[in-house]
Each structure stands twice: as C-alpha cells, then as structure tokens.
Amino acid sequence: MINGKICCILGLMLSLACGAFLTSCKNDAQELETAVVDVKVDVETSASTSDFFSGWDYVALETNDSCLIHSVRRYEFNDSLIVIQSGCEILTFDRKGKFKSVFNRQGQGPEEYVHLDAFRLCNGLIYILDCDVRAISVYKTGGDFVRKIKLDSSYIDFFMVDEDEIVLASGCYNSTKYAFAWADGNGEVKSRAGHYSQVHTVIMWDYTPFAGKRGDNLVVNAPFILTTFELGEFELDPIANYTFNTPKQLPELTLETVDINKMVDITKNQQLVRQLGHYCIKDSIAFQSFGLFELSSGGYGANLVKYDARTGAQIAQIRLGVTESSEFPYIWGGRVGFYEDCLTEVRSAGSLLDTDDRNGSDFWATQGLTEDSNPVIFFYKLK
C-alpha cells in the first residue's frame, strides 16, 4: 500500500475491447426505472480520480520461467485464485500473486481446443469457449480435462451462472438470430432473448456482451446500441439509455435495424462512442465504462461515467489515465473492469516503470519489478 488507503481485495474480479470480462458490484437489488443518461465528455468537465475512488491496492503476479505472461486478454477471480489468459495459455495464481499452475491444451484432439475465444472460472473449474468448433471445454486448473459441452451454434462469449446454467452471447453472428441464449450445463438451449433480423459476418472483439450485474440479474449490451439491458429469460429489459456529446453520434438503432457490417465500417476511427463497456451499481449510484476514439492518440481511451441510477443525472465523468494524480499515480485505463465495488485494471511492468520514471519515483524498482516482470493487477475502491 502506498497512499495509506487500502481497498479490500479478498474475494475480488473488464475491459474494454477483447479483454472484456463480466463485472460485478455489491448493490441494492431495488427496482429502478430506465434512466436516460446524457453524458458530457468534454475535457473541461472531466473529474478527478478522487471523485471516483477512495483508495487502491495491487497484486504483483509472480514471475519465473514457468509463468511468463506475454499479454493479458482476459482475467478473472474467485476467493482463492487469479486466472489469466495469455494467448492460448491459462495461468493461475493465488490471491497474493504466487504462481500455481499453467496449461495450454490447444490442438485438434477430443480433449483440446482449437481456439481460446473466451474463458470463465466457475466452481474451481476453467471453461473455455471455442467459437468455430462450437464447444466449451472444461478443465481443472492444472489442465486436466473434465468434459466437453457441445453448442448448437457459434457464440463469441458466455457466462457461467453455475455449473448447470450457461448464458451464451452470439454477437449477432450466428444463424439463431438471437443475441443471447440460456442453456443448461450440457449446452441444451432452453430459451433465447434479443431477436435480430439479419445474420452478420463480422465478429466485434471490442464488443462487451456481459456488462455486469444488477442484484442477481445479468446486465448486457447489444452491439452499436447505447443502452444497457437487464437480461431476462425471453427479453432484454432496458436499464439505461445513453447519449454522448461527441463530435459524431451513432444513429438510434435496435437489434432489428442494426447493420453491424455497415456500422463497423462507418464508425472506424471516428470520434464517437460505438460500444458500451462494463456496468456497476452501488447504493443507487451507477458506473459505466465506455471507449472513445481520440484523434490525438489514434486509439480508444477508457472513460468512466458516474450517475444517479434513479434519475440518470450525471455526477462525474473521467478519461482514465489522462490526468496524472499523486493520489492515484498508476491508473491508466487499459484492461479495466469491475469487481466487488472496485475498478480493476492490469498494467504491464514496463509501463509502470515508465510511469515511475516520469514521476521521479523508484517505487516499483524497490519492489523488484523489472521490464521482464509479469503484470500487476490494481484494485481501485469505488466511492
């Protein structure tokens, strides 16, 4: 701990883009009306990090020749484990960052996966989705094969409610013409929600289907639709409709009218919000992440808006990592998500050493971090 404020990380779990994972916060499961949120993203109105966070902590992942992490696509937690996807490898660490296991079962065999398109941690088992093969392979954390779950179509992501209930996200990519499907633990679909009119040929890896939870219910996003939904068994219930005062805006779209192939082309590198990210609600205060393309950097920056979930009134908005803060010197806005009242983020060792160099600090060097060290996971306590 550096700044004297620490957030509890026991029992903790984004991102924008392809690092996306389901986010979760503790909250009151009260009934709320659909909010209309007019988000002001002007630099002049950007808040400070202290308007969003009350403290922070981190876990530095152990580095040795058996557990070198080249890149982090997705990460998840339970009470005892941190699980990292690096390429087609799955690595596990304890909650203090000590390395436990690694496996790579990529291949053509019956107990292997061809592609690791997404993974989930559920009841101590690792579930791996292979979109093209239309299957979820289940493994113990050490890589021992448990079983394979056959799926009825191609899906781009999934969420394990428990070992007997799976929610599948199509990304409007498969021929079922439904954005989401509820399946049992054997992959048999029981119901579908979110009908769309045409099958699209583009998989959007910057799309985050599973945004978070509200009470016990899943919160989901639909591609190029700036509305968050509560996922029901047969329908999508809108929670919040967002508008953004960006130089350009998306047209008003529904699942029935959206042409994803066209929208991918016309929104590329445009100064607008084209996808919503992760969602969290805490004591009737909602937090929503979103990406916004910036001409100055030529890339998508991570933004966060905080608003009253009852009225939709914006409380604060921030572009993460733009304004450096002595209180929160390492927040950057890379692989972000939410877990139990914390914003989580993964940063590479090299980027942290660069930050220290700019700030005239030697903190990470004194912690033994080098350019070749594994990443560090941060937990920022929401307020």
C-alpha positions, -999 to 999 in steps of 0.1 A, spaced: 0 0 0 13 34 -9 -11 62 -2 -24 50 32 -58 40 18 -65 3 10 -94 -14 -6 -102 -50 5 -92 -74 -22 -102 -107 -6 -130 -121 -27 -124 -97 -56 -129 -97 -103 -132 -58 -180 -123 -42 -202 -127 -27 -229 -121 -44 -261 -110 -80 -262 -101 -81 -226 -135 -79 -216 -149 -100 -186 -181 -99 -166 -182 -72 -140 -198 -73 -106 -205 -50 -77 -223 -53 -44 -256 -33 -47 -291 -30 -36 -314 -51 -58 -341 -24 -58 -364 -18 -88 -352 12 -108 -368 29 -138 -350 31 -171 -325 60 -167 -318 85 -195 -281 95 -192 -268 125 -211 -230 120 -208 -208 151 -211 -174 140 -223 -157 175 -226 -122 176 -213 -132 207 -193 -158 188 -173 -136 158 -167 -135 149 -130 -105 139 -109 -97 103 -98 -106 112 -62 -142 118 -74 -145 81 -83 -121 63 -59 -114 63 -22 -82 41 -22 -63 14 -41 -43 -18 -37 -25 -41 -61 -13 -77 -66 20 -82 -84 20 -116 -102 50 -138 -96 75 -141 -124 95 -172 -132 104 -192 -163 72 -214 -159 47 -185 -159 58 -158 -183 28 -137 -194 32 -122 -229 -2 -104 -230 -34 -104 -209 -66 -109 -229 -89 -117 -200 -86 -123 -163 -110 -135 -136 -110 -140 -98 -126 -161 -71 -119 -162 -34 -86 -180 -38 -75 -176 -74 -65 -151 -101 -68 -167 -136 -51 -151 -166 -55 -158 -203 -22 -152 -222 -26 -162 -258 -39 -198 -257 -25 -204 -222 -44 -203 -189 -23 -194 -158 -35 -194 -122 -21 -175 -92 -32 -173 -56 -47 -140 -44 -13 -128 -33 1 -133 -68 20 -166 -62 21 -188 -93 2 -220 -90 -4 -236 -125 -3 -232 -163 -18 -252 -191 -22 -249 -229 -45 -276 -244 -46 -261 -279 -48 -288 -306 -71 -310 -327 -78 -338 -302 -111 -345 -284 -98 -331 -251 -83 -300 -267 -95 -266 -280 -86 -252 -314 -91 -215 -304 -94 -200 -269 -120 -173 -277 -132 -168 -241 -129 -184 -207 -148 -184 -174 -139 -196 -139 -168 -214 -122 -167 -236 -90 -129 -241 -93 -131 -253 -130 -119 -235 -162 -145 -233 -190 -130 -225 -224 -151 -214 -254 -141 -223 -290 -163 -203 -313 -156 -222 -346 -157 -257 -330 -190 -247 -313 -180 -262 -279 -169 -253 -244 -141 -275 -230 -139 -278 -192 -106 -283 -173 -93 -284 -138 -70 -255 -130 -39 -277 -137 -52 -285 -172 -67 -320 -166 -97 -325 -190 -131 -328 -174 -157 -328 -202 -168 -311 -234 -201 -292 -238 -214 -291 -274 -232 -260 -285 -260 -256 -311 -242 -227 -329 -212 -203 -328 -211 -179 -299 -185 -152 -292 -188 -152 -253 -205 -168 -224 -212 -165 -187 -215 -194 -162 -244 -187 -138 -233 -220 -122 -223 -254 -135 -259 -262 -145 -267 -229 -163 -249 -211 -191 -257 -178 -208 -244 -176 -244 -238 -145 -264 -239 -146 -302 -228 -111 -311 -255 -112 -338 -231 -135 -356 -249 -169 -357 -280 -181 -375 -302 -184 -345 -310 -146 -349 -309 -141 -311 -283 -121 -292 -284 -143 -261 -294 -179 -252 -299 -196 -219 -286 -232 -218 -283 -260 -193 -250 -274 -181 -249 -297 -211 -254 -269 -236 -290 -276 -244 -307 -242 -251 -338 -236 -230 -347 -200 -241 -334 -171 -262 -336 -133 -259 -328 -103 -281 -340 -112 -316 -322 -96 -346 -333 -95 -382 -301 -104 -401 -270 -125 -396 -238 -105 -396 -204 -117 -408 -182 -95 -386 -172 -106 -351 -166 -74 -330 -139 -81 -305 -144 -46 -289 -180 -56 -280 -187 -64 -243 -218 -86 -242 -218 -92 -204 -216 -58 -187 -222 -66 -151 -249 -75 -126 -278 -56 -110 -289 -75 -80 -289 -112 -91 -297 -103 -127 -272 -101 -156 -267 -67 -173 -258 -70 -210 -250 -48 -240 -261 -51 -276 -237 -42 -305 -239 -5 -315 -269 2 -292 -261 27 -265 -285 11 -240 -277 -13 -211 -302 -41 -206 -312 -65 -179 -312 -100 -194 -345 -119 -189 -353 -154 -199 -370 -142 -231 -364 -105 -234 -340 -76 -229 -352 -50 -203 -336 -16 -208 -319 -2 -177 -303 30 -191 -302 49 -224 -270 69 -231 -263 99 -252 -229 114 -256 -219 150 -267 -192 137 -290 -185 153 -324 -204 124 -340 -231 101 -327 -245 68 -335 -279 67 -351 -307 54 -329 -307 16 -335 -324 -16 -324 -314 -52 -328 -339 -54 -356 -325 -24 -375 -287 -25 -368 -265 -34 -398 -233 -44 -380 -212 -49 -411 -221 -13 -421 -216 2 -386 -182 -13 -383 -171 4 -414 -186 38 -408 -176 42 -372 -140 31 -375 -116 58 -361 -145 82 -356 -149 105 -325 -179 88 -311 -189 61 -286 -197 30 -306 -199 4 -278 -207 4 -241 -183 -14 -217 -188 -26 -181 -215 -16 -157 -217 -15 -119 -242 -2 -94 -235 7 -58 -262 21 -35 -281 36 -64 -250 51 -79 -242 36 -113 -208 34 -130 -205 28 -168 -173 24 -188 -170 32 -225 -144 37 -251 -139 69 -271 -116 72 -301 -91 101 -297 -75 117 -328 -46 129 -307 -36 93 -297 -50 74 -326 -66 49 -303 -96 43 -280 -93 57 -245 -111 42 -214 -137 65 -199 -159 62 -169 -192 80 -160 -208 80 -126 -245 88 -124 -276 86 -102 -293 53 -113 -327 66 -102 -327 99 -123 -299 94 -148 -282 127 -136 -245 127 -143 -224 131 -112 -189 129 -128 -171 117 -159 -134 109 -164 -110 98 -191 -88 74 -172 -51 79 -173 -51 114 -189 -46 135 -158 -19 121 -135 -27 121 -98 -3 118 -69 -31 100 -50 -37 75 -78 -4 76 -98 -8 43 -117 -44 43 -130 -42 42 -168 -74 29 -184 -61 -3 -201 -77 -37 -193 -104 -24 -169 -135 -40 -153 -154 -40 -120 -153 -65 -91 -170 -61 -57 -170 -23 -55 -136 -20 -72 -125 -9 -106 -98 -34 -117 -70 -29 -141 -40 -48 -154 -8 -30 -162 25 -43 -177 57 -40 -156 73 -19 -183 45 7 -183 47 10 -145 84 16 -146 79 42 -173 53 60 -150 78 59 -121 105 74 -144 82 103 -154 73 109 -118 108 106 -104 98 76 -83 116 43 -77 86 25 -60 84 -4 -85 121 -8 -87 123 -12 -50 95 -39 -52 118 -59 -75 99 -51 -107 119 -52 -140 110 -48 -177 106 -86 -179 83 -90 -148 47 -102 -151 19 -77 -150 4 -61 -119 -34 -61 -111 -48 -30 -95 -80 -26 -74 -95 9 -71 -122 12 -45 -153 30 -59 -170 57 -39 
